[in-house]
Amino acid sequence: MLFDKLKQDISFLEKRITIQERSVSNWKYATDEFYTLIPFEKELNKMKKGRILKNIQFDERFASPYIFSFGFSKEEKLLLTQHSLGKDFGIISQVYDYHNSGCIEYFILRSYPSKKYNSKLVSIGILFQINDLLQAHVCVSDNKHNWSTTAYHVGNENKVDKIFRYASGWNNQTEYDLEYVDNKLNKIKIGNVVWWKSKK
């Protein structure tokens, strides 16, 4: 179960990060979380998309909290995301694992290169297909009491037309309707309220 993975030894997770770093074939850099495997994560959370950064050296990737690093495999699968929180505030690493079943698991670890503090597991999550019309994302924080779940429903045009979200502490489930123009996402609405709108 997902909760059981919260019991994983921190040293094991640190080794997983090292292994994943060595598996990276291509690094890309941006000012924010430009790449993500979680569907509509930026739109639902109103996150900045960021912009691609050029001429960043690998050894400089933790020099600024405004540099996000993305490690890709030879097949262009996103393996790892990292960014610094600032000097002595730690490095956030998100490691993705792909399974033959099609599901993707990940964990987020906060580590300290100076070893001044112990590394800390932030959260774990899984993205998986329920059936042809439903996909789900579940995320659990390190204390088990903070969690969220998101379900994506695929409509007639083979596009996600509804998203259902629920999290610990919420009184009700939130339902989002997605609208497209020319096959591109144009709006996300909660009832009659526009939650997100494309700038293009």
N, C-alpha and C positions, 0 to 999 in steps of 0.2 A: 504493500500500500504506500501511497504518497507520504503519509505521516511517518512511516518507518524510515524513510530516507533522511528525515531530520536527525536521526540518531547516528548518521555516518560520522566516522572519525574525521576531524578537521585536517589532520595530516594526509589522509587519503584524498580529500578534496583538493588540497594544495598540490599534491602529485598529479591529480587529474588536470589541473590548470597547466602545469609544466608539460605534460604529455600533449595537451591540446595545442599549446604554443608551438611545440616542435612539429605538429602536424600541419600547421598553417603553411600554405603555399604562396599566398598573396595577402598583403596587408593594405587596407585602405583606411583613410582618416577623414574625420568630419568634425564640425563644431558641436554637434549634438548627436542623439541616437538616430542617425540617418538610416541605418539598416536595422530591421527587426523582423523576427519570424512570427510575431504575434499579430494576427489580422486586425487592422484598423486601430492599433494601439495608440498611435499618435493622434488620430482624429477623436477617439473617444475620450482620451485624457488631455486633449488640447495641448499636446506637446509641440515644441518647435521641431521642424524637420531638420534644420541645420543646413550646412553647406559643405561640400567636399573641400578638403584641404590638400594642397599640393606641396611637394618638396619637404615633407615631414620625414625625418630620419627615424628609424626604428628605436634607436637609443634615446630619442627626444620625446617619445610618445607620452611620457608621464611628466613632462616639464611644465605643463599647464593643465588646470582643470577644464579648460575649454577644448581639449583635444580628446576625441573619442577614437579608439582604435578598433578595427574590425578585421578579424582573421578569417580568411576563406581557404577552403580546400582546393585541390586541382579541379574539382568538379563544380567550383563556385558555390559550395555549401557554406553557410555561415557557421563557423565552429566556435568563435569566441568574440566577446565584446569586452573592452576594458577602458577605464578612464580613471584619472587621478582626482581625488577630492581636495587636493592641495597638500602642501608639505606637512607631514606627520598626521594627516587625516585619513590616509589609507588609499588603497587601490580597489576599485570595484571591478570584479571579473564575473562575467556571465558566460557559462560554458554550456554548449548545446550537445546533446547526444541523440543521434538518429537511430531508430529501430526499424527492423524489417517489416514490422506491422504497419509502419507509416507514422507512428506517433513520435513526437519529439519531446524529450525531457530536458530540463535545464536546472542549474542551480546558480545562485548568486552569492559570491563570497567577498567579504571585505578583508583585505590583508594589508600588512604593513612591511614594506621592504626593509625598514630599519630594525624590524623585530622588537620595536619598543613596546608594542602591544600584541596580544594574541589575535590570530585571525578569527573572524566571526562569520558564521553562516547567516545570510540575510533572508533568503527565501528559496523555495524550490517550486517547480511548476511542470505542467505537462500539457501538451497540445495534441489532441487526438480526434479521430473521425468516429462518430457514433454510427452514422449510416450515410447514404448518398446525399442526404439533404441536411445533415446536422454535423457540425464540428464543435468541439468544446475545448476551453482553456481553463485550467484550474491552477491557482497559485496559493501557496501557504507560506506564511512567515515563520520565522524560527521558533516563535512561542506557541504555535498551533492555534492561537485564539484569533489571529488575524488571517483571514482568507478571502478569496474572491473566486467567483466562477462566471464564465461567459459562454453563452451558446450562440452559434452563428447558423442562421437558417438560410439555405439556398433556395431562391425562387425559380420562376419559370424560365428566365433567361440565363440560367446557370450562374447567377450572381447572388451574393448575399443581400437579401432584402430586409431581414430583421435580425436584430441582435438583442439578446436578453442577458442582463447582468444582475448579479446579486453578490453582496459581500457582508461579512460580519459587521454588525452595528447598523446595517441598513434596515429600515422598517419594511420596505417593500422592494420587490423586483423592479428594475428599470427596463423598459422596452424602447428600443430605438428602431426607427424606420429609415432605410437608406434609399436615396433617390439618385438616379443616374441621368446624365445628359451625354449623348454621343458615346455611350459605353464607358463613360468616366464618372466616378463618384462626384456628385455635385453638392448634396446636402445630407446631413444626418439630423433627424428630428425626434424629439420626445413629445408625442402628441402633436400639438400644433406649434410647438416651440422649436425653432431652429437651433440645434445644439452646436452644429459645426457646418461651415460652408466653405466650399472651395474658393480660393482667391483667383483662380483662373476662369 
